[in-house]
Amino acid sequence: MKVSVITVVYNGEEFLDECIKSVISQDYGDLEYIIIDGASTDNTLNIIRKYENHICKFISEPDEGLYHAINKGLELVTGRVIGLLNADDMFARSSIITEVSTAFKNDETLQAIYGNLNYIQPTNNKIIRKWTSRQADRKDLSNGWMPAHPTLYVKKSIFKKYGNFALDLGTAADYDFMLRLLYVHNIKAKYLPMLMVNMRLGGVSNGTLKGILMAAKSDYKALKRNKLPFPFLVLLKKKFAKIGQFL
């Protein structure tokens, strides 16, 4: 079973090397690695070229943002299962893709899997928050729960059937995508109780007060679009749920 991993990057010279190393060190034999670069102007392209023998497909050109770039990558994949790894992030260990593949092979009816994630400090990799998921259902989603998107692996057939990422929802495009799959279409997803990704803190949605407010507005739009009842209440529950990640 071929598994495809997509990394999107723009001027990511600071952490991209670690990201790529965590992918190419995976012990799974049938792994397709795709990098989509948004025409970086720093040392990003030199870092990518250093590992070009391990990268199956690579594009460097201007894009319309993160999710537009991800959608470009989705058009290139040939794997049966697809996952994303942000340019600032790292797999937790070298067996992650093997464990993902094994889960799908053990149950052919599975359409998606997800696991746990740690938020870490950018400079010293100190753990700040732990996002521990669980096996959940539509009721959990309607109560503000969501899996950690960087740990989500989905069969390519699901993308073909239900679409890629919306480009009009800003940072909530991944939330909208998960609501569409897990709430609206109720696909069969399984929780793997293991740490999958170490994710560096930062970015538009959690870096500033303005970013947090913009993200909340986009989340609300995603909830409305997917017709969850009482969307404002769900949004509040979603935000409060994050408090437990610090404990």
NORVENKA-V557838 format. One record per backbone hydrogen bond with DSSP energy under -1.0 kcal/mol. CO is the residue of the C=O (numbers start at 1). NH is the residue of the N-H. Records with the same first field share a line. If there is no record, write none. Layout:
CO: NH ; NH
This chain:
2: 80 ; 81
3: 32
4: 83
5: 34
6: 85
7: 36
9: 38
12: 16
15: 19
16: 20
17: 21
18: 22
19: 23
20: 24
21: 25
23: 26
30: 3
32: 5
33: 56 ; 57
34: 7
35: 59
36: 9
37: 61
43: 47
44: 48
45: 49
46: 50
48: 51
49: 52
51: 54
57: 35
59: 37
65: 69
66: 70
67: 71
68: 72
69: 73
70: 74
71: 75
73: 76 ; 77
80: 156
81: 4
82: 154
83: 6
86: 89
90: 198
93: 96
94: 27
95: 99
96: 100
97: 101
98: 102
99: 103
100: 104
101: 105
102: 106
107: 110
111: 155
112: 190
113: 153
114: 192
116: 196 ; 197
117: 131
118: 199
119: 128 ; 129
120: 201
121: 125
126: 121
129: 119
130: 132
131: 117
137: 141
138: 142
140: 145
141: 144
148: 151
149: 152
153: 113
154: 82
155: 158 ; 159
156: 160
157: 161
158: 162
159: 163
169: 172
170: 173
172: 176
173: 177
174: 178
175: 179
176: 180
177: 181
178: 182
179: 183 ; 184
180: 185
181: 187
188: 111 ; 112
190: 114
192: 194
194: 116
196: 92
197: 118
198: 90
199: 120
208: 212
209: 213
210: 214
211: 215
212: 216
213: 217
214: 218
215: 219
216: 220
217: 221
218: 222
219: 223
220: 224
221: 225
222: 226
223: 228
224: 227
230: 234
231: 235
232: 236
233: 237
234: 238
235: 239
236: 240
237: 241
240: 243
242: 245
243: 246
244: 247
245: 130
